Amino acid sequence: MYFADQTFTTMADLPTPWAEAEFEGCTFAGLDLGQAACQRARFTDCTFVDCNLSNARLDEARLNNVAFVGCKLTGIAFGRVGRLAFSVRFERCNLALASFANQSLKKTRFDACQLHEAAFLNCDLTEAVFADCNLDLAHFSECNLTRTDFTTSDNLRLEPTENTLKKTRLSLRNLPGLLTRFDLDVVAA
């Protein structure tokens, strides 16, 4: 099934099943898509606004230029999403417990997002921007953080020896999060 330039605002408008459906230029607004089965679905130039996608199954789905605005995306395994043309943007989203494994997230924007216990494993976050995000207990391991911008985010903790940090942008308030393995008490003078 192929859908183009449509706006979906009620569950009755949605196709059944989602698996392998293709959406281009579509908007999904105010929908409860928690635990939706979207395996192998294709989304190109789509926007999700104020949707609940918690625990949705996106195995091998394609997300090409997809924006999530004000969405709840807890527990999403973005590492299972197809890597071909993977391009996303997040604004005011709850990404608690989301996992990003082996994904290229170059230049990806996370604006005012909650990333509590999110996991970034073996990701390329070159030039990604985390603007005004809460990174409480977020985990970064084996990530390329070259020119990644964390300057306005809070609660950053990462191990410099486990990640590539080149020209990574941090604020002074982020520095204690780089020293957690040393069990130091850093105080402002």
Secondary structure, 3 states (H helix, E strand, C coil): CEEECCEECCHHHCCCCCCCCEEECCEEECCECCCCECCCCEEECCEEECCECCCCECCCCEEEEEEEECCECCCCEHHHCCCCCCEEEEECCECCCCEEECCECCCCEEECCECCCCEEECCECCCCEEECCECCCCEEECCECCCCECCCCECCCCCHHHCECCCCECCHHHHHHHCHHHCCCCCCC
